[in-house]
Amino acid sequence: MAERVVLITGAASGFGAGAAQAFAAQGARLVLCDIDEQGLIGLAETLRDSGAQVLARRIDVTDETAQSALIAATLAHFGQLDVAINNAGLGQPFTPLSKTEAKDFDRIVAVNARGVFLGMKHQIPPMQAAGSGVILNIASAAGLTGAGHLAAYAAAKHAVVGLTRAAADELARHNIRVNALCPAFAETPLFAEMADRFASHTGEDAAQSRSRITARVPMGRVATVAEVVQAMLWTCDPANSFMTGQALAIDGGLTAI
Ligand SMILES: NC(=O)c1ccc[n+]([C@@H]2O[C@H](COP(=O)([O-])OP(=O)(O)OC[C@H]3O[C@@H](n4cnc5c(N)ncnc54)[C@H](O)[C@@H]3O)[C@@H](O)[C@H]2O)c1
C-alpha cells in the first residue's frame, strides 16, 4: 500500500477509522471524509502526527456535488486515486415494515445505497484514466439475507451488493476490481446503537438483548473492528489481484446457517 492513495468514506468512526489507521500504517496516503467534522479532524490530526499524509473533508455522501468535489480535491492534492472504500452508513431502528415511515426508508437508502452509487460514479473515471483501481463497498450480512424489522437497511445493503456486482462486470476489462464486504455485528458505535434499539424493541435490558444477538452467531460473539479491518486490507491488497464482484461475509458464520 506504500504511496497508494486510499479514499475512505465514513472515516471518523468504527470500521472507517480503523481502516484509516491500518492503511496509514502500511504507508498509504489517505483521503478521509465523513459528515462528522469534529471526529474527522481529530482522526486526521492523530494520523498526521504519526507521519501520514491525509486530506480530510467533511461531506454528506448523499450529496453528488460534494462527492464530485472530493474526487477533484483528491486529484489536485495527490494526483491519483488507487483505492476507494465506500463505508459510510446508517443503522435503522427496529421497526415492522408496515410501520416504517417512508421518510426513514428514504434516508437509510440515501446514505447506505445512493451514497455508494454516487461515490463509485465519481471514483471510477480517474481509475479508468489510470488503467487500474480497487473499489470496496461495505455492505452487511443484511445485504445477503433477510433481516426482519430492518427492511430499509436490508434493502439498502442488498442494493450495495447489486451495485458492486454490476460495477465489477463493467470494470473488469478496465483492471478495476470491485468487491463488497458483508460484516455482521461488530463492536462499533453503529452496532451499539442498534443493540440498544433492539433492547427497546424487545423490552429486555441491554445485556439480555446483546446475549440474544450473540447467540445467533455460530462463533457466539460479535466481531472486533480489527477483524473487519484486516478483511478490508486483504480485499484491497494489490496481491489479491483476481477477486472481483464478490460479496464476502465477515460474520462468525451467521449467514452460513
Ligand atoms: N458495526 C456493525 O455491526 C456493522 C455490520 C454490518 C455492516 N456495517 C456497515 O459498516 C459501515 C461502517 O459502520 P460502523 O459500524 O463503522 O459505524 P459507525 O457509526 O461507527 O461509522 C459510520 C460513519 O459513517 C458516517 N456517516 C453517516 N452518515 C454519513 C453521511 N451521510 N455522509 C458521510 N458520512 C456519514 C458517520 O458519521 C460515522 O463516522 C456501515 O456502512 C455499516 O452499515 C456495520
The ligand as an SDF file (V2000), in Angstrom:
LIG
                    3D

 44 48  0  0  0  0  0  0  0  0999 V2000
  -20.8810   -2.4690   13.0380 N   0  0  0  0  0  0  0  0  0  0  0  0
  -21.6100   -3.4250   12.5130 C   0  0  0  0  0  0  0  0  0  0  0  0
  -22.0340   -4.3570   13.2180 O   0  0  0  0  0  0  0  0  0  0  0  0
  -21.8860   -3.4300   11.0400 C   0  0  0  0  0  0  0  0  0  0  0  0
  -22.4070   -4.6060   10.4860 C   0  0  0  0  0  0  0  0  0  0  0  0
  -22.6550   -4.6480    9.1250 C   0  0  0  0  0  0  0  0  0  0  0  0
  -22.3830   -3.5590    8.3280 C   0  0  0  0  0  0  0  0  0  0  0  0
  -21.8860   -2.4110    8.8800 N   0  0  0  0  0  0  0  0  0  0  0  0
  -21.6250   -1.2850    7.9790 C   0  0  0  0  0  0  0  0  0  0  0  0
  -20.2910   -0.8470    8.1480 O   0  0  0  0  0  0  0  0  0  0  0  0
  -20.2100    0.5290    7.7670 C   0  0  0  0  0  0  0  0  0  0  0  0
  -19.4690    1.2990    8.8640 C   0  0  0  0  0  0  0  0  0  0  0  0
  -20.2640    1.2200   10.0330 O   0  0  0  0  0  0  0  0  0  0  0  0
  -19.6690    1.2810   11.5030 P   0  0  0  0  0  0  0  0  0  0  0  0
  -20.2340    0.1230   12.2330 O   0  0  0  0  0  0  0  0  0  0  0  0
  -18.2140    1.5030   11.4690 O   0  0  0  0  0  0  0  0  0  0  0  0
  -20.4820    2.5570   12.0140 O   0  0  0  0  0  0  0  0  0  0  0  0
  -20.0670    3.9420   12.6820 P   0  0  0  0  0  0  0  0  0  0  0  0
  -21.3440    4.5990   13.0420 O   0  0  0  0  0  0  0  0  0  0  0  0
  -19.0280    3.7150   13.7090 O   0  0  0  0  0  0  0  0  0  0  0  0
  -19.3890    4.7260   11.4460 O   0  0  0  0  0  0  0  0  0  0  0  0
  -20.1430    5.1670   10.3430 C   0  0  0  0  0  0  0  0  0  0  0  0
  -19.5850    6.5050    9.9140 C   0  0  0  0  0  0  0  0  0  0  0  0
  -20.3490    6.9460    8.7790 O   0  0  0  0  0  0  0  0  0  0  0  0
  -20.5640    8.3390    8.9220 C   0  0  0  0  0  0  0  0  0  0  0  0
  -21.7280    8.7740    8.1490 N   0  0  0  0  0  0  0  0  0  0  0  0
  -23.0310    8.5070    8.4140 C   0  0  0  0  0  0  0  0  0  0  0  0
  -23.8130    9.1250    7.5240 N   0  0  0  0  0  0  0  0  0  0  0  0
  -22.9880    9.7940    6.6870 C   0  0  0  0  0  0  0  0  0  0  0  0
  -23.2020   10.6240    5.5650 C   0  0  0  0  0  0  0  0  0  0  0  0
  -24.4410   10.8940    5.1210 N   0  0  0  0  0  0  0  0  0  0  0  0
  -22.1330   11.1370    4.9120 N   0  0  0  0  0  0  0  0  0  0  0  0
  -20.8790   10.8900    5.3550 C   0  0  0  0  0  0  0  0  0  0  0  0
  -20.6090   10.1270    6.4350 N   0  0  0  0  0  0  0  0  0  0  0  0
  -21.6530    9.5880    7.0880 C   0  0  0  0  0  0  0  0  0  0  0  0
  -20.7820    8.5300   10.4140 C   0  0  0  0  0  0  0  0  0  0  0  0
  -20.6140    9.8820   10.8220 O   0  0  0  0  0  0  0  0  0  0  0  0
  -19.7430    7.5790   11.0040 C   0  0  0  0  0  0  0  0  0  0  0  0
  -18.4990    8.2270   11.2350 O   0  0  0  0  0  0  0  0  0  0  0  0
  -21.6460    1.0000    7.5410 C   0  0  0  0  0  0  0  0  0  0  0  0
  -21.9040    1.0200    6.1600 O   0  0  0  0  0  0  0  0  0  0  0  0
  -22.4770   -0.0670    8.2410 C   0  0  0  0  0  0  0  0  0  0  0  0
  -23.7670   -0.1750    7.6900 O   0  0  0  0  0  0  0  0  0  0  0  0
  -21.6390   -2.3280   10.2190 C   0  0  0  0  0  0  0  0  0  0  0  0
  1  2  1  0
  2  3  2  0
  2  4  1  0
  4  5  1  0
  4 44  2  0
  5  6  2  0
  6  7  1  0
  7  8  2  0
  8  9  1  0
  8 44  1  0
  9 10  1  0
  9 42  1  0
 10 11  1  0
 11 12  1  0
 11 40  1  0
 12 13  1  0
 13 14  1  0
 14 15  2  0
 14 16  1  0
 14 17  1  0
 17 18  1  0
 18 19  2  0
 18 20  1  0
 18 21  1  0
 21 22  1  0
 22 23  1  0
 23 24  1  0
 23 38  1  0
 24 25  1  0
 25 26  1  0
 25 36  1  0
 26 27  1  0
 26 35  1  0
 27 28  2  0
 28 29  1  0
 29 30  1  0
 29 35  2  0
 30 31  1  0
 30 32  2  0
 32 33  1  0
 33 34  2  0
 34 35  1  0
 36 37  1  0
 36 38  1  0
 38 39  1  0
 40 41  1  0
 40 42  1  0
 42 43  1  0
M  CHG  2   8   1  16  -1
M  END
$$$$
